[in-house]
Amino acid sequence: MTESIAHGVAAANARPTCPFCLGTGRVTGRKGATWCGCVLKRIFRSVFNAWLYAENIAPFSYRTQPNLEVTPSGLVRGYKQAEFAADVILVVRRSLDAWHQEVFRAHYLGGLDWRACLRVLTRFAAHRHGEGCPKVDRGNYFHSIYRLQLILGRAFVGLEPHCLFPVRDYYRGYGIRRRQLAVGASARVRAQEHALKAGA
């Protein structure tokens, strides 16, 4: 993502009342200008909501069938919703350490409230003998949630060569159905197909 596009994405997704970036989406620190936390959290929520749709709603819609997609490289056949859901989970596994993966699994995938999550995380920390785990309490639990949102927001937008945010760019191909492909075929292509069938 180029600097101008990145600045536009940051400004468009910034929280107008953010006290850190003042609605610009960028903060300046010792390492230079970086994206504000409000932008990264919004990126995370956008991708996670798209993941929830792809995981829970799309399997019951027409999108479960393989679709033909017109891309710059030609026609591609695939399951875009399933591919998106799998890509999100792979990014989560690659970007987070074991503690934050357990927090993500309990809070976001399990849908548990903070008290149930603390019980799960206490068992997890006891199993690992506290290695790489902070003290399990309410404060550290919510700080871990905020931290993983920042980590995953940065990972979703910085993924190369195809990022997961904006989500519409992931689905940037133009989907068509098979009968549309057949109707849109030129007379020459149909004649060739007819000749091949006749010759067979």
C-alpha positions as a Markdown table, in Angstrom:
| # | Residue | x | y | z |
|---|---|---|---|---|
| 1 | Met | 0.0 | 0.0 | 0.0 |
| 2 | Thr | 1.5 | 3.3 | -1.1 |
| 3 | Glu | 2.0 | 6.2 | 1.3 |
| 4 | Ser | -0.8 | 8.3 | -0.3 |
| 5 | Ile | -3.3 | 5.4 | -0.3 |
| 6 | Ala | -2.3 | 4.6 | 3.3 |
| 7 | His | -2.9 | 8.2 | 4.4 |
| 8 | Gly | -6.3 | 8.2 | 2.7 |
| 9 | Val | -7.3 | 4.9 | 4.4 |
| 10 | Ala | -6.1 | 6.2 | 7.8 |
| 11 | Ala | -8.0 | 9.4 | 7.5 |
| 12 | Ala | -11.2 | 7.6 | 6.3 |
| 13 | Asn | -11.2 | 5.1 | 9.1 |
| 14 | Ala | -10.1 | 7.4 | 12.0 |
| 15 | Arg | -12.4 | 8.2 | 14.9 |
| 16 | Pro | -13.3 | 11.9 | 14.7 |
| 17 | Thr | -13.2 | 12.3 | 18.5 |
| 18 | Cys | -9.9 | 10.4 | 19.0 |
| 19 | Pro | -7.8 | 12.4 | 21.4 |
| 20 | Phe | -4.5 | 10.9 | 20.0 |
| 21 | Cys | -4.8 | 11.6 | 16.3 |
| 22 | Leu | -7.5 | 14.2 | 16.4 |
| 23 | Gly | -9.4 | 12.5 | 13.6 |
| 24 | Thr | -6.4 | 12.4 | 11.1 |
| 25 | Gly | -5.7 | 8.7 | 11.7 |
| 26 | Arg | -1.9 | 9.2 | 12.1 |
| 27 | Val | 0.2 | 9.9 | 15.2 |
| 28 | Thr | 3.9 | 10.9 | 15.3 |
| 29 | Gly | 6.2 | 9.1 | 17.6 |
| 30 | Arg | 9.9 | 8.4 | 18.0 |
| 31 | Lys | 9.8 | 6.1 | 14.9 |
| 32 | Gly | 8.0 | 8.6 | 12.7 |
| 33 | Ala | 4.3 | 8.8 | 11.7 |
| 34 | Thr | 2.3 | 5.7 | 12.2 |
| 35 | Trp | -1.4 | 4.7 | 12.1 |
| 36 | Cys | -3.4 | 5.5 | 15.2 |
| 37 | Gly | -4.9 | 2.8 | 17.3 |
| 38 | Cys | -8.4 | 3.9 | 16.5 |
| 39 | Val | -7.7 | 3.1 | 12.8 |
| 40 | Leu | -6.2 | -0.3 | 13.4 |
| 41 | Lys | -9.1 | -1.3 | 15.7 |
| 42 | Arg | -11.7 | -0.2 | 13.0 |
| 43 | Ile | -9.8 | -2.3 | 10.4 |
| 44 | Phe | -9.9 | -5.3 | 12.7 |
| 45 | Arg | -13.6 | -4.9 | 13.3 |
| 46 | Ser | -14.3 | -4.5 | 9.6 |
| 47 | Val | -12.4 | -7.7 | 8.7 |
| 48 | Phe | -13.8 | -9.7 | 11.7 |
| 49 | Asn | -17.4 | -8.7 | 10.8 |
| 50 | Ala | -16.7 | -9.9 | 7.2 |
| 51 | Trp | -15.3 | -13.1 | 8.6 |
| 52 | Leu | -18.4 | -13.6 | 10.7 |
| 53 | Tyr | -20.6 | -13.3 | 7.6 |
| 54 | Ala | -18.4 | -15.6 | 5.6 |
| 55 | Glu | -18.3 | -18.2 | 8.4 |
| 56 | Asn | -21.9 | -18.1 | 9.6 |
| 57 | Ile | -24.2 | -16.6 | 7.0 |
| 58 | Ala | -22.6 | -17.4 | 3.6 |
| 59 | Pro | -22.8 | -21.2 | 4.0 |
| 60 | Phe | -26.6 | -21.0 | 3.8 |
| 61 | Ser | -26.6 | -18.7 | 0.7 |
| 62 | Tyr | -26.0 | -19.2 | -3.0 |
| 63 | Arg | -22.3 | -18.2 | -2.4 |
| 64 | Thr | -21.6 | -21.8 | -1.2 |
| 65 | Gln | -21.6 | -22.9 | -4.8 |
| 66 | Pro | -18.3 | -22.4 | -6.7 |
| 67 | Asn | -18.4 | -19.1 | -8.6 |
| 68 | Leu | -16.6 | -18.0 | -11.7 |
| 69 | Glu | -14.8 | -14.7 | -11.3 |
| 70 | Val | -13.4 | -12.4 | -13.9 |
| 71 | Thr | -10.0 | -11.2 | -12.9 |
| 72 | Pro | -7.1 | -9.5 | -14.7 |
| 73 | Ser | -5.5 | -12.9 | -15.2 |
| 74 | Gly | -8.7 | -14.5 | -16.7 |
| 75 | Leu | -11.5 | -16.6 | -15.3 |
| 76 | Val | -11.0 | -18.1 | -11.9 |
| 77 | Arg | -13.2 | -20.7 | -10.2 |
| 78 | Gly | -13.3 | -20.8 | -6.4 |
| 79 | Tyr | -15.2 | -20.4 | -3.1 |
| 80 | Lys | -14.4 | -16.7 | -2.2 |
| 81 | Gln | -16.2 | -16.7 | 1.1 |
| 82 | Ala | -14.4 | -19.9 | 2.3 |
| 83 | Glu | -11.1 | -18.5 | 1.1 |
| 84 | Phe | -11.6 | -15.3 | 3.0 |
| 85 | Ala | -12.5 | -17.1 | 6.2 |
| 86 | Ala | -9.5 | -19.3 | 5.9 |
| 87 | Asp | -7.1 | -16.4 | 5.2 |
| 88 | Val | -8.3 | -14.5 | 8.3 |
| 89 | Ile | -7.7 | -17.5 | 10.5 |
| 90 | Leu | -4.2 | -18.1 | 9.0 |
| 91 | Val | -3.3 | -14.5 | 9.6 |
| 92 | Val | -4.4 | -14.8 | 13.2 |
| 93 | Arg | -2.2 | -17.9 | 13.7 |
| 94 | Arg | 0.8 | -16.3 | 12.1 |
| 95 | Ser | 0.5 | -12.9 | 13.8 |
| 96 | Leu | -0.3 | -13.7 | 17.4 |
| 97 | Asp | 1.6 | -15.5 | 20.1 |
| 98 | Ala | 0.1 | -18.4 | 22.1 |
| 99 | Trp | -1.4 | -16.2 | 24.8 |
| 100 | His | -3.1 | -13.8 | 22.4 |
| 101 | Gln | -4.3 | -16.7 | 20.3 |
| 102 | Glu | -6.0 | -18.2 | 23.3 |
| 103 | Val | -7.6 | -14.8 | 24.1 |
| 104 | Phe | -8.8 | -14.6 | 20.5 |
| 105 | Arg | -10.2 | -18.1 | 20.6 |
| 106 | Ala | -12.0 | -17.6 | 23.9 |
| 107 | His | -13.4 | -14.1 | 23.3 |
| 108 | Tyr | -14.1 | -13.9 | 19.6 |
| 109 | Leu | -14.5 | -17.5 | 18.5 |
| 110 | Gly | -16.0 | -18.8 | 21.7 |
| 111 | Gly | -18.1 | -15.7 | 22.4 |
| 112 | Leu | -17.5 | -16.0 | 26.1 |
| 113 | Asp | -17.9 | -13.1 | 28.6 |
| 114 | Trp | -14.9 | -11.9 | 30.5 |
| 115 | Arg | -15.5 | -14.0 | 33.5 |
| 116 | Ala | -15.7 | -17.3 | 31.5 |
| 117 | Cys | -12.7 | -16.1 | 29.5 |
| 118 | Leu | -10.7 | -15.6 | 32.7 |
| 119 | Arg | -11.4 | -19.2 | 33.7 |
| 120 | Val | -10.3 | -20.5 | 30.3 |
| 121 | Leu | -7.1 | -18.4 | 30.4 |
| 122 | Thr | -6.3 | -19.4 | 34.0 |
| 123 | Arg | -6.4 | -23.1 | 32.9 |
| 124 | Phe | -4.3 | -22.2 | 29.9 |
| 125 | Ala | -1.7 | -20.4 | 32.0 |
| 126 | Ala | -1.6 | -23.3 | 34.5 |
| 127 | His | -1.0 | -25.7 | 31.7 |
| 128 | Arg | 1.9 | -23.7 | 30.4 |
| 129 | His | 3.2 | -23.0 | 33.9 |
| 130 | Gly | 2.9 | -19.3 | 33.3 |
| 131 | Glu | 5.4 | -19.3 | 30.5 |
| 132 | Gly | 4.7 | -16.3 | 28.2 |
| 133 | Cys | 1.5 | -15.5 | 30.0 |
| 134 | Pro | 0.8 | -12.3 | 32.0 |
| 135 | Lys | -1.0 | -12.4 | 35.3 |
| 136 | Val | -4.6 | -13.5 | 34.6 |
| 137 | Asp | -6.9 | -10.8 | 35.8 |
| 138 | Arg | -9.5 | -8.5 | 34.4 |
| 139 | Gly | -7.2 | -5.7 | 33.5 |
| 140 | Asn | -4.6 | -7.8 | 31.6 |
| 141 | Tyr | -7.4 | -9.6 | 29.9 |
| 142 | Phe | -8.9 | -6.4 | 28.3 |
| 143 | His | -5.4 | -5.1 | 27.6 |
| 144 | Ser | -4.7 | -8.3 | 25.7 |
| 145 | Ile | -7.9 | -7.8 | 23.7 |
| 146 | Tyr | -6.9 | -4.3 | 22.7 |
| 147 | Arg | -3.3 | -5.4 | 21.9 |
| 148 | Leu | -4.5 | -8.2 | 19.6 |
| 149 | Gln | -6.8 | -5.8 | 17.8 |
| 150 | Leu | -3.9 | -3.5 | 17.0 |
| 151 | Ile | -1.7 | -6.4 | 15.9 |
| 152 | Leu | -4.3 | -8.0 | 13.7 |
| 153 | Gly | -5.4 | -4.6 | 12.3 |
| 154 | Arg | -1.9 | -3.9 | 11.2 |
| 155 | Ala | -1.5 | -7.5 | 9.8 |
| 156 | Phe | -4.8 | -7.3 | 7.8 |
| 157 | Val | -3.9 | -4.1 | 6.1 |
| 158 | Gly | -0.2 | -4.9 | 5.5 |
| 159 | Leu | -0.6 | -8.4 | 4.0 |
| 160 | Glu | 1.2 | -8.8 | 0.8 |
| 161 | Pro | 0.5 | -9.2 | -2.1 |
| 162 | His | -3.3 | -9.1 | -1.4 |
| 163 | Cys | -4.4 | -7.5 | 1.8 |
| 164 | Leu | -7.6 | -8.4 | 3.6 |
| 165 | Phe | -8.6 | -4.7 | 4.1 |
| 166 | Pro | -10.5 | -3.1 | 2.5 |
| 167 | Val | -12.6 | -6.2 | 2.3 |
| 168 | Arg | -14.1 | -5.2 | -1.1 |
| 169 | Asp | -10.5 | -5.3 | -2.6 |
| 170 | Tyr | -10.3 | -9.0 | -1.6 |
| 171 | Tyr | -13.5 | -9.6 | -3.7 |
| 172 | Arg | -12.4 | -7.2 | -6.4 |
| 173 | Gly | -13.1 | -9.7 | -9.3 |
| 174 | Tyr | -16.4 | -9.5 | -11.1 |
| 175 | Gly | -18.4 | -12.7 | -10.3 |
| 176 | Ile | -20.6 | -14.3 | -13.0 |
| 177 | Arg | -22.7 | -17.4 | -13.3 |
| 178 | Arg | -22.2 | -20.2 | -15.8 |
| 179 | Arg | -25.3 | -19.4 | -17.8 |
| 180 | Gln | -24.2 | -15.8 | -18.1 |
| 181 | Leu | -20.9 | -17.1 | -19.4 |
| 182 | Ala | -22.7 | -19.3 | -22.0 |
| 183 | Val | -25.0 | -16.4 | -23.1 |
| 184 | Gly | -22.2 | -14.0 | -23.4 |
| 185 | Ala | -20.0 | -16.2 | -25.5 |
| 186 | Ser | -19.4 | -15.0 | -29.0 |
| 187 | Ala | -20.8 | -16.8 | -32.1 |
| 188 | Arg | -17.3 | -17.8 | -33.1 |
| 189 | Val | -16.7 | -19.5 | -29.7 |
| 190 | Arg | -20.1 | -21.3 | -29.9 |
| 191 | Ala | -19.3 | -22.4 | -33.4 |
| 192 | Gln | -16.0 | -23.9 | -32.3 |
| 193 | Glu | -17.6 | -25.7 | -29.4 |
| 194 | His | -20.3 | -27.0 | -31.8 |
| 195 | Ala | -17.7 | -28.2 | -34.2 |
| 196 | Leu | -15.8 | -30.0 | -31.4 |
| 197 | Lys | -18.9 | -31.7 | -30.2 |
| 198 | Ala | -19.8 | -32.7 | -33.8 |
| 199 | Gly | -16.3 | -34.0 | -34.4 |
| 200 | Ala | -16.3 | -36.0 | -31.2 |
